[in-house]
């Protein structure tokens, strides 16, 4: 029998713990994508509205804090001088690293009244591009390229140049927000003269408060997933956390409870360096990342279990019982993580010692008892969480 507080008063054998291969009750791939109950952090500046809109249309709650902002340098005297220098040098090779940079540079050349000389210079050169998007931007300007780095990495483009031979040649590189000194040194060591142009730059937001709020939300497990669309933004995100003494806590949360999604392998590199394993779409595009986020959260972070009150569904912070009409609740991180552990056990008894070892934010038996109490009070059917005397807790299945 079970008391009103969910305590098991007899000691009948509990169901066996599920095997590692025990399947979660998740919908098939044909069901519509929804992000109801999930909270997602967005760190991008450019095209952030596209991401936010896509997630919110699917029901997610979004917290936005740009880690870096992109500042076009169209009116920069330095860019004007570098463009003049590039035209005068008549480079043998031109490297276009980003579509955004190509578009801003072409706009700047037109604003300076140099567009005819600009296009003539690029037409005479052999253009290499860092990925399909950069190739598309080059072709949109009526130009053509002589090679593309399919992995979208600058070092691959540089390797392509080295294989062609750059001794005595002039190479012009369109930088992507900052100088890439290591790649420039590789070319110079091979005998090339290297010029650069910087059509846009990354800049830190004027205040860290929004970004710190996002960092705190990750650390406190208030978010399910954080998206990144540029490697410098990842580096800034981690750097600000370290600056305020929260770097270790942030990385721990990203390694364990909060998923990171990167638009591609280049963006993901600083996460890998920090020991964080992001999810990355096979096609490095924003739309592909949005689909991957939906699929991943639906498949790996939506949990359904049959209980004595019907099917219980956990989606992000949202919990509902499908047979209890119009009843769904939002749980705080602690009680939510406890409920997930009990749901994963699928009716098996979990000892207090085990729960304290796996619930990272719960540091005492008293805290665990408080989490159980809060969980029961929050759920529409509190007795679904049972206390097994002298043994621990289990989900009433």
Secondary structure, 3 states (H helix, E strand, C coil): CECCCCEECCCCCCCCCCCCCCCCCCCCCCCCCCCCCCEEEECCCCCHHHHHHHHHHCCCEEEECCCCEEEECCCCHHHHHHHHHHHHHCCCEEEECCHHHHHHHHHHHHHCCCHHHHHHHHHHCEEEECCHHHHHHHHHCCCCCCCECCCCCHHHHHHHHHHHCCCCCEEEEECCECCCHHHHHHHHHCCCEEEEECCEEEECCCCCHHHHHHHHHHHCCCCCEEEECCHHHHHHHHHHHHHCCCHHHHHHHHHHCCEEEECCHHHHHHHHHCCCCCEECCCCCHHHHHHHHHHHHHHHCEEEEEECCEEEEEECCEEEECCCCCCEEECCHHHHHHHHHHHHHCCCCECHHHHHHHCCCCCCHHHHHHHHHHHHHHCCCHHHEEEECCCEEEECC
